[in-house]
């Protein structure tokens, strides 16, 4: 892997690029507005992956830094996939101080079960105890 840098410094994030991916290319946040993306970044732990000045990956952790964390918005831009970036991004996520000692760390994925299982993520232990309020088209309806 050629000089991949991982950082939780939000000043380095390419917010327009993150927003563009989420609103146009993601399956989970299509139509999301820039202000919402910026707010989500400000209130989360964010890890960017970079080749020099170019951001090639991103992950966001929503956490109370004590008992619970949820991993969201994991991105490796298509032109950089297949180079081990997602693995290194996940290693950085799990090594981050904000999730040390967390009792429950969740995520949702449609197609990356193989990646996440390598890092100890499994199907819900007690799926009957979890509930959710889910509005999948909220960003499309907001326009």
DSSP file (Angstrom, degrees, kcal/mol; ACC not computed):
  #  RESIDUE AA STRUCTURE BP1 BP2  ACC     N-H-->O    O-->H-N    N-H-->O    O-->H-N    TCO  KAPPA ALPHA  PHI   PSI    X-CA   Y-CA   Z-CA
    1    1 A X              0   0    0      0, 0.0     2,-0.9     0, 0.0     3,-0.2   0.000 360.0 360.0 360.0 125.4    0.0    0.0    0.0
    2    2 A X        -     0   0    0      1,-0.2     0, 0.0    49,-0.0     0, 0.0  -0.659 360.0 -51.9 -83.1 105.1    1.5    3.3   -1.1
    3    3 A X        -     0   0    0     -2,-0.9    49,-0.6     1,-0.2     2,-0.4   0.760  69.1-177.5  40.6  51.4    1.7    5.8    1.7
    4    4 A X  E     -A   51   0A   0     -3,-0.2     2,-0.4    47,-0.1    47,-0.2  -0.669   9.1-158.1 -77.1 129.0   -1.9    5.7    2.9
    5    5 A X  E     -A   50   0A   0     45,-2.8    45,-2.8    -2,-0.4     2,-0.4  -0.926   4.7-163.6-109.9 134.2   -2.4    8.3    5.7
    6    6 A X  E     +A   49   0A   0     -2,-0.4     2,-0.3    43,-0.2    43,-0.2  -0.954  17.2 167.3-115.9 135.5   -5.3    7.9    8.2
    7    7 A X  E     -A   48   0A   0     41,-2.2    41,-3.0    -2,-0.4    -2,-0.0  -1.000  39.7-154.2-150.1 146.3   -6.4   10.8   10.3
    8    8 A X        +     0   0    0     -2,-0.3     2,-0.8    39,-0.2    38,-0.4   0.183  60.4 123.4-100.6  15.0   -9.2   11.9   12.6
    9    9 A X    >   -     0   0    0      1,-0.2     3,-1.6    39,-0.1     4,-0.4  -0.680  49.7-160.1 -77.9 108.9   -8.4   15.6   11.9
   10   10 A X  G >  S+     0   0    0     -2,-0.8     3,-0.8     1,-0.3    -1,-0.2   0.713  84.6  71.7 -65.8 -20.5  -11.7   17.0   10.5
   11   11 A X  G 3  S+     0   0    0      1,-0.2    -1,-0.3     3,-0.1    -2,-0.0   0.757  95.3  54.2 -66.6 -22.1   -9.9   19.9    9.0
   12   12 A X  G <  S+     0   0    0     -3,-1.6    -1,-0.2     2,-0.1    -2,-0.2   0.656  82.6 114.0 -84.2 -16.4   -8.4   17.5    6.4
   13   13 A X    <   -     0   0    0     -3,-0.8     2,-1.4    -4,-0.4     3,-0.2  -0.268  66.1-136.8 -62.8 138.1  -11.8   16.1    5.2
   14   14 A X     >  +     0   0    0      1,-0.2     4,-2.4     2,-0.1     3,-0.4  -0.710  28.5 179.7 -91.2  81.9  -12.9   16.9    1.7
   15   15 A X  H  > S+     0   0    0     -2,-1.4     4,-3.0     1,-0.2     5,-0.2   0.856  75.1  54.1 -60.5 -39.7  -16.5   17.7    2.7
   16   16 A X  H  > S+     0   0    0      1,-0.2     4,-2.6     2,-0.2    -1,-0.2   0.914 111.3  46.8 -60.3 -38.8  -17.7   18.5   -0.8
   17   17 A X  H  > S+     0   0    0     -3,-0.4     4,-2.3     2,-0.2    -2,-0.2   0.905 112.9  48.7 -68.5 -41.3  -16.4   15.1   -2.0
   18   18 A X  H  X S+     0   0    0     -4,-2.4     4,-2.7     2,-0.2     5,-0.2   0.949 113.8  46.9 -61.5 -49.1  -18.0   13.3    1.0
   19   19 A X  H  X S+     0   0    0     -4,-3.0     4,-2.9     1,-0.2     5,-0.3   0.922 110.3  52.7 -59.5 -45.2  -21.3   15.1    0.4
   20   20 A X  H  X>S+     0   0    0     -4,-2.6     4,-2.0    -5,-0.2     5,-0.6   0.921 111.8  45.7 -58.9 -44.8  -21.2   14.3   -3.4
   21   21 A X  I  X>S+     0   0    0     -4,-2.3     4,-2.4     3,-0.2     5,-1.7   0.958 115.4  45.9 -63.1 -49.3  -20.7   10.6   -2.7
   22   22 A X  I  <5S+     0   0    0     -4,-2.7     7,-0.4     1,-0.2     4,-0.3   0.923 118.3  40.5 -61.1 -45.7  -23.4   10.4   -0.1
   23   23 A X  I  <5S+     0   0    0     -4,-2.9     8,-1.6     7,-0.2    -1,-0.2   0.792 131.2  22.6 -77.6 -27.7  -26.0   12.4   -2.0
   24   24 A X  I  <5S+     0   0    0     -4,-2.0    -3,-0.2    -5,-0.3    -2,-0.2   0.781 131.8  26.1-107.8 -34.5  -25.4   10.9   -5.4
   25   25 A X  I  <<S+     0   0    0     -4,-2.4    -3,-0.2    -5,-0.6    -4,-0.1   0.651  92.9  92.3-113.0 -18.4  -23.7    7.5   -5.1
   26   26 A X      < -     0   0    0     -5,-1.7     4,-0.2    -4,-0.3    49,-0.0  -0.377  59.7-146.6 -78.3 158.9  -24.6    6.0   -1.7
   27   27 A X  S    S+     0   0    0      2,-0.1    -1,-0.1     1,-0.1    -5,-0.0   0.559  96.6  47.0 -93.0 -11.0  -27.6    3.6   -1.3
   28   28 A X  S    S+     0   0    0      1,-0.1    -1,-0.1    -6,-0.1    -6,-0.1   0.607 119.8  27.6-109.7 -14.7  -28.2    4.9    2.3
   29   29 A X  S >  S+     0   0    0     -7,-0.4     3,-2.3     3,-0.1    -2,-0.1   0.096  72.5 158.3-137.2  25.4  -28.1    8.7    2.1
   30   30 A X  T 3  S+     0   0    0      1,-0.3    -7,-0.2    -4,-0.2   110,-0.2  -0.285  73.2  17.7 -56.3 130.0  -29.1    9.6   -1.5
   31   31 A X  T 3  S+     0   0    0     -8,-1.6    -1,-0.3     1,-0.3    -8,-0.2   0.408  84.8 153.4  89.5  -1.6  -30.4   13.2   -1.6
   32   32 A X    <   -     0   0    0     -3,-2.3    -1,-0.3   -10,-0.2     2,-0.1  -0.350  42.0-124.0 -63.2 138.3  -28.9   14.2    1.7
   33   33 A X     >  -     0   0    0      1,-0.1     4,-1.8    -2,-0.0     3,-0.3  -0.445  15.8-114.9 -85.2 160.2  -28.2   18.0    1.8
   34   34 A X  H  > S+     0   0    0      1,-0.2     4,-2.8     2,-0.2     5,-0.2   0.862 112.7  57.3 -63.1 -39.0  -24.8   19.5    2.5
   35   35 A X  H  > S+     0   0    0      1,-0.2     4,-2.3     2,-0.2    -1,-0.2   0.889 107.3  48.8 -62.2 -38.2  -25.8   21.1    5.8
   36   36 A X  H  > S+     0   0    0     -3,-0.3     4,-2.4     2,-0.2    -1,-0.2   0.904 111.0  49.9 -68.1 -41.0  -26.9   17.8    7.2
   37   37 A X  H  X S+     0   0    0     -4,-1.8     4,-2.2     2,-0.2    -2,-0.2   0.937 111.6  48.8 -61.4 -46.2  -23.6   16.1    6.1
   38   38 A X  H  X S+     0   0    0     -4,-2.8     4,-2.3     1,-0.2    -2,-0.2   0.911 111.7  49.1 -60.7 -42.5  -21.7   19.0    7.8
   39   39 A X  H  X S+     0   0    0     -4,-2.3     4,-1.5     1,-0.2    -1,-0.2   0.895 110.0  51.4 -63.6 -40.7  -23.7   18.6   11.0
   40   40 A X  H  < S+     0   0    0     -4,-2.4    -1,-0.2     1,-0.2    -2,-0.2   0.882 110.7  48.7 -65.5 -37.6  -23.2   14.9   11.1
   41   41 A X  H >< S+     0   0    0     -4,-2.2     3,-1.5     1,-0.2    -2,-0.2   0.923 108.8  52.8 -66.1 -44.7  -19.4   15.3   10.7
   42   42 A X  H 3< S+     0   0    0     -4,-2.3    -1,-0.2     1,-0.3    -2,-0.2   0.813 113.0  44.0 -62.3 -30.4  -19.3   17.9   13.5
   43   43 A X  T 3< S+     0   0    0     -4,-1.5     2,-0.3    -5,-0.1    -1,-0.3   0.146 111.3  61.2-103.6  19.4  -21.1   15.6   15.9
   44   44 A X  S <  S-     0   0    0     -3,-1.5     2,-0.5    18,-0.1    18,-0.2  -0.877  85.0-104.3-136.3 166.8  -19.2   12.5   15.1
   45   45 A X  E     - B   0  61A   0     16,-2.6    16,-3.4    -2,-0.3     2,-0.4  -0.861  44.8-166.1 -88.9 127.4  -15.7   11.0   15.1
   46   46 A X  E     - B   0  60A   0     -2,-0.5     2,-0.5   -38,-0.4    14,-0.2  -0.942  13.8-165.7-122.6 139.4  -14.5   11.0   11.6
   47   47 A X  E     - B   0  59A   0     12,-2.8    12,-1.8    -2,-0.4     2,-0.3  -0.987   8.4-165.4-124.9 125.2  -11.6    9.1   10.0
   48   48 A X  E     -AB   7  58A   0    -41,-3.0   -41,-2.2    -2,-0.5     2,-0.4  -0.810   9.8-147.2-107.0 150.5  -10.3   10.0    6.6
   49   49 A X  E     -AB   6  57A   0      8,-2.1     7,-3.0    -2,-0.3     8,-1.5  -0.962  24.5-174.5-115.5 134.8   -7.9    8.0    4.4
   50   50 A X  E     -AB   5  55A   0    -45,-2.8   -45,-2.8    -2,-0.4     2,-0.6  -0.977  33.3-158.9-137.4 140.7   -5.6   10.0    2.1
   51   51 A X  E >  S-AB   4  54A   0      3,-2.5     3,-2.1    -2,-0.4     2,-0.3  -0.953  83.1 -55.3-107.2 103.6   -3.0    9.5   -0.6
   52   52 A X  T 3  S-     0   0    0     -2,-0.6   -47,-0.1   -49,-0.6   -49,-0.0  -0.469 122.5 -16.1  61.5-125.1   -1.2   12.8   -0.3
   53   53 A X  T 3  S+     0   0    0     -2,-0.3     2,-0.5    -3,-0.1    -1,-0.3   0.517 118.1  96.7 -86.8  -7.5   -3.8   15.6   -0.6
   54   54 A X  E <   -B   51   0A   0     -3,-2.1    -3,-2.5     2,-0.0     2,-0.5  -0.742  69.0-139.9 -94.6 123.3   -6.4   13.3   -2.1
   55   55 A X  E     +B   50   0A   0     -2,-0.5    -5,-0.3    -5,-0.2     3,-0.1  -0.681  27.8 168.2 -79.0 128.4   -9.1   11.8    0.2
   56   56 A X  E     +     0   0A   0     -7,-3.0    21,-1.6    -2,-0.5     2,-0.3   0.489  60.0  20.5-118.0 -10.4   -9.7    8.2   -0.9
   57   57 A X  E     -BC  49  76A   0     -8,-1.5    -8,-2.1    19,-0.2     2,-0.3  -0.983  55.3-172.0-157.1 164.5  -11.8    6.9    2.1
   58   58 A X  E     -BC  48  75A   0     17,-2.5    17,-3.3    -2,-0.3     2,-0.3  -0.983   3.5-179.4-159.1 144.7  -14.0    8.0    5.0
   59   59 A X  E     -B   47   0A   0    -12,-1.8   -12,-2.8    -2,-0.3     2,-0.4  -0.981  11.6-155.7-147.1 145.3  -15.7    6.5    8.0
   60   60 A X  E     -BC  46  72A   0     12,-2.4    12,-3.1    -2,-0.3     2,-0.5  -0.981   2.9-160.5-126.4 133.5  -17.9    8.1   10.7
   61   61 A X  E     -BC  45  71A   0    -16,-3.4   -16,-2.6    -2,-0.4     2,-0.6  -0.957   3.6-160.3-115.5 123.8  -18.4    6.9   14.2
   62   62 A X  E     + C   0  70A   0      8,-2.8     8,-2.4    -2,-0.5     2,-0.3  -0.917  35.7 149.6 -99.5 118.6  -21.4    8.0   16.3
   63   63 A X  E     - C   0  69A   0     -2,-0.6     6,-0.2     6,-0.2    36,-0.1  -0.992  58.6-143.4-151.9 153.4  -20.5    7.4   19.9
   64   64 A X        -     0   0    0      4,-1.7     5,-0.1    -2,-0.3    -1,-0.1   0.415  50.9-127.6 -91.1  -1.3  -21.0    8.4   23.5
   65   65 A X  S    S+     0   0    0      3,-0.6     4,-0.1    33,-0.2    35,-0.1   0.647  94.2  59.0  65.5  18.1  -17.3    7.4   24.0
   66   66 A X  S    S-     0   0    0      2,-0.3    37,-0.2    33,-0.0    -1,-0.1   0.571 119.2  -4.7-137.2 -49.2  -18.3    5.3   26.9
   67   67 A X  S    S+     0   0    0      1,-0.3    37,-1.9    35,-0.2    36,-0.7   0.632 114.9  38.6-129.2 -23.3  -20.8    2.5   26.2
   68   68 A X  E     + d   0 104A   0     35,-0.2    -4,-1.7    34,-0.2    -3,-0.6  -0.982  46.5 172.8-142.5 144.6  -22.1    2.6   22.6
   69   69 A X  E     -Cd  63 105A   0     35,-2.0    37,-2.7    -2,-0.3     2,-0.4  -0.990  11.4-161.7-146.6 150.9  -20.9    3.3   19.1
   70   70 A X  E     -Cd  62 106A   0     -8,-2.4    -8,-2.8    -2,-0.3     2,-0.5  -0.992  15.2-142.7-134.2 126.0  -22.4    3.0   15.6
   71   71 A X  E     +Cd  61 107A   0     35,-3.0    37,-0.6    -2,-0.4     2,-0.3  -0.760  32.5 161.4 -91.0 128.4  -20.3    2.9   12.5
   72   72 A X  E     +C   60   0A   0    -12,-3.1   -12,-2.4    -2,-0.5    -2,-0.0  -0.894  43.9  29.4-139.8 167.7  -21.8    4.8    9.5
   73   73 A X  E     +     0   0A   0     -2,-0.3     2,-0.6     1,-0.2    -1,-0.1   0.842  62.9 177.6  51.0  46.0  -20.9    6.3    6.1
   74   74 A X  E     +     0   0A   0    -15,-0.2     2,-0.4    -3,-0.1   -15,-0.2  -0.715  10.6 175.0 -81.1 120.9  -18.0    4.0    5.4
   75   75 A X  E     +C   58   0A   0    -17,-3.3   -17,-2.5    -2,-0.6     2,-0.4  -0.990  28.9 175.8-132.8 133.4  -16.7    5.0    1.9
   76   76 A X  E     -C   57   0A   0     -2,-0.4   -19,-0.2   -19,-0.2     5,-0.1  -0.968  44.0-118.3-124.9 119.9  -13.8    4.1   -0.3
   77   77 A X    >   -     0   0    0    -21,-1.6     3,-2.8    -2,-0.4     4,-0.4  -0.289  24.7-115.4 -61.4 140.4  -14.2    5.9   -3.5
   78   78 A X  G >  S+     0   0    0      1,-0.3     3,-1.3     2,-0.2    -1,-0.1   0.792 112.0  58.3 -49.3 -39.8  -14.6    3.5   -6.5
   79   79 A X  G 3  S+     0   0    0      1,-0.3    -1,-0.3     3,-0.0    -2,-0.1   0.602 110.7  44.5 -70.1  -8.3  -11.4    4.4   -8.2
   80   80 A X  G X  S+     0   0    0     -3,-2.8     3,-0.6   -24,-0.2     5,-0.3   0.337  86.4 117.5-114.9   4.1   -9.4    3.4   -5.1
   81   81 A X  T <   +     0   0    0     -3,-1.3    -4,-0.0    -4,-0.4    -3,-0.0  -0.297  61.0  41.3 -71.4 158.0  -11.1    0.2   -4.2
   82   82 A X  T 3  S+     0   0    0      1,-0.0    -1,-0.2    -2,-0.0    -4,-0.0   0.621  86.9  97.6  82.7  14.0   -9.3   -3.1   -4.2
   83   83 A X  S <  S-     0   0    0     -3,-0.6    -2,-0.1   -82,-0.0    -1,-0.0   0.249 101.6-100.8-116.5  10.4   -6.1   -1.7   -2.6
   84   84 A X  S  > S+     0   0    0    -83,-0.0     4,-2.0     3,-0.0     5,-0.2   0.592  82.9 129.5  83.0  10.4   -6.8   -2.7    1.1
   85   85 A X  H  >  +     0   0    0     -5,-0.3     4,-2.8     1,-0.2     5,-0.2   0.907  69.2  53.3 -66.7 -41.6   -8.0    0.8    2.1
   86   86 A X  H  > S+     0   0    0      1,-0.2     4,-2.4     2,-0.2    -1,-0.2   0.889 108.5  51.1 -62.6 -37.4  -11.2   -0.5    3.7
   87   87 A X  H  > S+     0   0    0      2,-0.2     4,-2.3     1,-0.2    -1,-0.2   0.941 113.0  44.3 -63.3 -47.3   -9.2   -2.9    5.9
   88   88 A X  H  X S+     0   0    0     -4,-2.0     4,-2.1     1,-0.2    -2,-0.2   0.873 111.9  53.3 -67.2 -35.9   -6.9   -0.1    7.0
   89   89 A X  H  X S+     0   0    0     -4,-2.8     4,-2.3     2,-0.2    -1,-0.2   0.919 110.0  48.1 -62.9 -43.3   -9.8    2.2    7.6
   90   90 A X  H  X S+     0   0    0     -4,-2.4     4,-2.6     2,-0.2    -2,-0.2   0.885 108.9  53.4 -66.0 -38.3  -11.5   -0.4    9.8
   91   91 A X  H  X S+     0   0    0     -4,-2.3     4,-1.4     1,-0.2    -1,-0.2   0.911 110.7  47.6 -61.1 -41.1   -8.2   -1.0   11.7
   92   92 A X  H  X S+     0   0    0     -4,-2.1     4,-0.8     2,-0.2    -2,-0.2   0.889 110.4  52.4 -67.0 -39.6   -8.1    2.8   12.4
   93   93 A X  H >< S+     0   0    0     -4,-2.3     3,-1.0     1,-0.2    -2,-0.2   0.957 112.5  43.7 -59.1 -51.6  -11.7    2.8   13.4
   94   94 A X  H 3< S+     0   0    0     -4,-2.6    -1,-0.2     1,-0.3    -2,-0.2   0.735 113.8  51.2 -71.4 -21.8  -11.3    0.0   16.0
   95   95 A X  H 3< S+     0   0    0     -4,-1.4    -1,-0.3    -5,-0.2    -2,-0.2   0.556  83.5 117.4 -87.5  -8.8   -8.0    1.5   17.3
   96   96 A X  S X< S-     0   0    0     -3,-1.0     3,-1.8    -4,-0.8     4,-0.3  -0.342  70.3-130.4 -66.8 138.4   -9.5    4.9   17.9
   97   97 A X  G >  S+     0   0    0      1,-0.3     3,-1.1     2,-0.2    -1,-0.1   0.772 101.8  69.8 -58.0 -28.9   -9.6    6.1   21.5
   98   98 A X  G 3  S+     0   0    0      1,-0.2    -1,-0.3    -5,-0.1   -33,-0.2   0.676 104.5  40.3 -67.1 -16.7  -13.3    7.0   21.2
   99   99 A X  G X  S+     0   0    0     -3,-1.8     3,-1.6    -6,-0.2     2,-0.3   0.326  80.3 125.1-115.6   7.3  -14.3    3.4   21.0
  100  100 A X  T <  S+     0   0    0     -3,-1.1    -5,-0.1    -4,-0.3    -3,-0.0  -0.516  85.1   8.9 -66.9 128.9  -12.0    1.8   23.6
  101  101 A X  T 3  S+     0   0    0     -2,-0.3    -1,-0.3     1,-0.3     2,-0.2   0.570  87.9 157.7  78.9   9.5  -14.0   -0.1   26.1
  102  102 A X    <   -     0   0    0     -3,-1.6    -1,-0.3     1,-0.1   -35,-0.2  -0.487  32.1-156.6 -69.3 132.5  -17.3    0.2   24.2
  103  103 A X  S    S+     0   0    0    -36,-0.7     2,-0.5     1,-0.3   -35,-0.2   0.900  78.6  26.7 -76.8 -42.8  -19.8   -2.5   25.1
  104  104 A X  E     +d   68   0A   0    -37,-1.9   -35,-2.0     2,-0.0     2,-0.5  -0.982  61.3 178.4-130.2 124.3  -21.8   -2.4   21.9
  105  105 A X  E     -d   69   0A   0     -2,-0.5   -35,-0.2   -37,-0.2     2,-0.2  -0.980  17.4-178.4-124.5 114.9  -20.6   -1.3   18.5
  106  106 A X  E     +d   70   0A   0    -37,-2.7   -35,-3.0    -2,-0.5     2,-0.3  -0.662  12.3 169.2-113.3 165.5  -23.1   -1.6   15.7
  107  107 A X  E     -d   71   0A   0     -2,-0.2     2,-0.4   -37,-0.2   -35,-0.1  -0.957  23.4-135.0-161.6 163.9  -23.3   -1.0   12.0
  108  108 A X        +     0   0    0    -37,-0.6     2,-0.3    -2,-0.3    -2,-0.0  -0.990  26.7 171.0-125.1 137.4  -25.6   -1.7    9.1
  109  109 A X        -     0   0    0     -2,-0.4    -2,-0.0     1,-0.1     4,-0.0  -0.999  27.4-166.7-145.6 145.6  -24.5   -3.0    5.8
  110  110 A X  S    S+     0   0    0     -2,-0.3    -1,-0.1     2,-0.0     3,-0.0   0.719  93.0   4.4 -95.7 -28.1  -26.2   -4.3    2.7
  111  111 A X  S    S+     0   0    0      1,-0.0     3,-0.2     2,-0.0    -2,-0.0   0.348 109.5  75.5-145.4   8.5  -23.1   -5.8    1.0
  112  112 A X     >  +     0   0    0      1,-0.1     4,-2.1     2,-0.1     3,-0.3  -0.011  47.9 125.0-119.0  31.6  -20.0   -5.7    3.1
  113  113 A X  H  > S+     0   0    0      1,-0.2     4,-2.5     2,-0.2     5,-0.2   0.871  73.5  57.3 -56.4 -39.2  -20.6   -8.5    5.7
  114  114 A X  H  > S+     0   0    0     -3,-0.2     4,-1.0     2,-0.2    -1,-0.2   0.904 107.7  46.4 -61.3 -43.3  -17.4  -10.2    4.7
  115  115 A X  H >4 S+     0   0    0     -3,-0.3     3,-0.8     1,-0.2     4,-0.4   0.966 115.7  44.1 -62.5 -52.9  -15.3   -7.2    5.5
  116  116 A X  H ><>S+     0   0    0     -4,-2.1     5,-1.9     1,-0.3     3,-1.4   0.826 105.5  60.9 -68.2 -32.1  -16.9   -6.4    8.8
  117  117 A X  H ><5S+     0   0    0     -4,-2.5     3,-1.6     1,-0.3    -1,-0.3   0.826  95.2  63.7 -64.2 -28.9  -16.9  -10.0   10.0
  118  118 A X  T <<5S+     0   0    0     -4,-1.0    -1,-0.3    -3,-0.8    -2,-0.2   0.705 103.9  49.4 -64.3 -18.5  -13.1  -10.0    9.8
  119  119 A X  T < 5S-     0   0    0     -3,-1.4    -1,-0.3    -4,-0.4    -2,-0.2   0.133 129.6 -92.5-109.6  18.2  -13.2   -7.3   12.5
  120  120 A X  T < 5S+     0   0    0     -3,-1.6     2,-0.3     1,-0.3    -3,-0.2   0.469  77.3 141.1  91.7   2.1  -15.6   -9.2   14.9
  121  121 A X      < +     0   0    0     -5,-1.9    -1,-0.3    -8,-0.1     2,-0.3  -0.615  23.5 170.6 -79.7 137.8  -18.9   -7.8   13.7
  122  122 A X        -     0   0    0     -2,-0.3     3,-0.1     1,-0.1    -6,-0.0  -0.802  42.0 -71.8-133.8 174.3  -21.7  -10.4   13.7
  123  123 A X  S    S-     0   0    0     -2,-0.3    -1,-0.1     1,-0.2     0, 0.0  -0.293  78.2 -68.2 -60.9 159.1  -25.5  -10.5   13.2
  124  124 A X    >   -     0   0    0      1,-0.1     3,-0.6     2,-0.1    -1,-0.2  -0.246  39.1-142.5 -54.8 134.3  -27.3   -9.1   16.2
  125  125 A X  T 3  S+     0   0    0      1,-0.3     2,-0.3    -3,-0.1    -1,-0.1   0.894  98.0  17.3 -64.3 -42.1  -27.0  -11.3   19.3
  126  126 A X  T >  S+     0   0    0      1,-0.1     3,-2.3     2,-0.0     4,-0.5  -0.665  70.4 172.4-131.5  76.2  -30.6  -10.7   20.3
  127  127 A X  G X  S+     0   0    0     -3,-0.6     3,-0.9     1,-0.3    -1,-0.1   0.766  76.0  65.7 -60.9 -23.8  -32.4   -9.3   17.3
  128  128 A X  G 3  S+     0   0    0      1,-0.2    -1,-0.3    -3,-0.1    -3,-0.0   0.657  98.0  54.8 -73.0 -12.8  -35.7   -9.5   19.1
  129  129 A X  G <  S+     0   0    0     -3,-2.3     2,-0.4     2,-0.0    -1,-0.2   0.583  92.9  86.3 -94.0 -10.1  -34.5   -6.8   21.6
  130  130 A X    <   +     0   0    0     -3,-0.9     2,-0.3    -4,-0.5    -6,-0.0  -0.723  51.1 175.3 -95.5 140.1  -33.6   -4.2   18.9
  131  131 A X        -     0   0    0     -2,-0.4     2,-0.3     2,-0.0    -2,-0.0  -0.908   6.2-168.9-131.3 161.7  -36.1   -1.8   17.5
  132  132 A X        -     0   0    0     -2,-0.3     2,-0.6     2,-0.1    -2,-0.0  -0.994  24.7-142.8-148.8 155.8  -35.6    1.0   15.1
  133  133 A X        -     0   0    0     -2,-0.3     2,-0.5     2,-0.0    -2,-0.0  -0.977  35.6-177.5-115.0 111.7  -37.4    4.0   13.7
  134  134 A X        +     0   0    0     -2,-0.6     2,-0.4     2,-0.0    -2,-0.1  -0.950  23.1 177.3-124.1 125.6  -36.3    4.1   10.1
  135  135 A X    >   +     0   0    0     -2,-0.5     3,-1.7     1,-0.1     4,-0.2  -0.762   7.4 179.3-124.3  82.8  -37.2    6.7    7.4
  136  136 A X  T 3  S+     0   0    0     -2,-0.4     3,-0.3     1,-0.3     4,-0.1   0.714  79.2  44.1 -63.9 -22.9  -35.2    5.6    4.3
  137  137 A X  T 3> S+     0   0    0      1,-0.2     4,-2.3     2,-0.1    -1,-0.3   0.153  75.1 116.4-106.6  19.5  -36.5    8.4    2.1
  138  138 A X  H <> S+     0   0    0     -3,-1.7     4,-1.1     1,-0.2    -1,-0.2   0.848  76.9  48.6 -59.5 -36.5  -36.2   11.3    4.5
  139  139 A X  H  4 S+     0   0    0     -3,-0.3     4,-0.3    -4,-0.2    -1,-0.2   0.843 111.7  48.8 -74.9 -32.5  -33.5   13.1    2.4
  140  140 A X  H >4 S+     0   0    0     -3,-0.3     3,-0.9     1,-0.2    -2,-0.2   0.877 111.6  49.8 -71.4 -37.3  -35.5   12.8   -0.8
  141  141 A X  H 3< S+     0   0    0     -4,-2.3    -1,-0.2     1,-0.2    -2,-0.2   0.743  99.1  67.7 -72.9 -22.8  -38.7   14.1    0.9
  142  142 A X  T 3<        0   0    0     -4,-1.1    -1,-0.2     1,-0.2    -2,-0.2   0.629 360.0 360.0 -74.3 -13.4  -36.9   17.1    2.4
  143  143 A X    <         0   0    0     -3,-0.9    -1,-0.2    -4,-0.3    -2,-0.1   0.484 360.0 360.0 -78.7 360.0  -36.3   18.8   -0.9
